[in-house]
Amino acid sequence: MPHPNPAPDDVHECAEGLRAALRECGITLPSLGVELPSFAGSYPPPLVALGNCNMATARRLAEVLRKAAPR
């Protein structure tokens, strides 16, 4: 179960882990990072911002997710 109050380092580590996993699949989300305004309140917990990507990247991401989806 996730910790209810993750530390800033936890959120950055999570974002970097996602960036690395996407890179292994040949996907780069240039705007991926931590949503800094989400640190202002107590709920929701800090968010990972996936950001924007071009259509080719969105298609590649959808392709990878479809292949990885349980059948």
Beta strands, then each sheet from edge to edge (+ up, - down):
strand 1: 33-35
strand 2: 47-49
sheet 1: 1+ 2-
end
